[in-house]
Amino acid sequence: MQRQTKTRKLKKGRVLGGLFVVLTFIFLCVLAVSKLKPQGTKEATSSNKTALSSPKSENEKSDLPEAHQSDWNLILVNRAHPKEELFPHLTTVGGVQVDSRIAEELEKFLAAAQAIDPSEHLISAYRSVAYQEQLFNSYVEREMAGAAGSLNNTGQPISQEEAENNVKTYSQPAGSSEHQTGLAVDISTVDALNQSPKDVVAELRKIAPNYGFILRFPEGGKSSTGVDYEDWHFRYVGIDNAKYMAKHKLTLEEYLKLLPQ
């Protein structure tokens, strides 16, 4: 009986030993084959994924400044994002008042603008919400009456609703104008909208980002800004932001969509 038991154990041991040898051989074969695979497979896969990504999207985000939608110089004020009175700390530059944090850059921008055309001057900047209300209402009255210089310059009266729609293409209701931020300025060679020489405006637009400013309402931007082209309205957003927006031809609304909160 003991001899049979020993025989069984011996046979069992031989089977396990043989199985171990077979498994070891299989493992070594698999290892050898894996080392023979081309080294470029992983790199090629990575390259293919990169090639499939959108070039425009990658280009737009590759040099994106480290900015956030909540940054003070990127505050968004428009009809879709109205604000209460902001009470910025003000400093006078060129006869107008602006947020003190942009005064130095505005002085440099104004000097550079006057080097292009000595007649460049600041027309308007900070406006309180209360003043903006008075200004907007005065424009509405002129449109309703068909006054000279208004969009409705026919001399024929129109409804208040029609008048307000006209005014909204060049001025904003109280609480919806970024002039209340102290970060927006109207600068031109003349005291009239879209009457400055186009070549001068082009030069001004080109240098503006060097001082942190952008042309706020460019041609073709109404779909995102809600405002028609204005050649005199410049907005401070910071140098890095301004240069990026100019490079990629973005309005403030479009730029903010690329940024985190």
Secondary structure, 3 states (H helix, E strand, C coil): CHHHHHHHHHHHHHHHHHHHHHHHHHHHHHHHHHHCCCCHHHHHHHHHHHHHCCHHHHHHHHCCCCCCCCCHHHCCCECCECCCCCCCCEEEECCEEEEHHHHHHHHHHHHHHHHHCCCCEEEECCCCHHHHHHHHHHHHHHHHHCCCCCCCCCCCCCCHHHHHHHHCCCCCCCCCCHHHHCCEEEEECCCCCCCCCHHHHHHHHHHHHHHCEEECCCCCCHHHHCCCCCCCEEEECCHHHHHHHHHHCCCHHHHHCCCCC
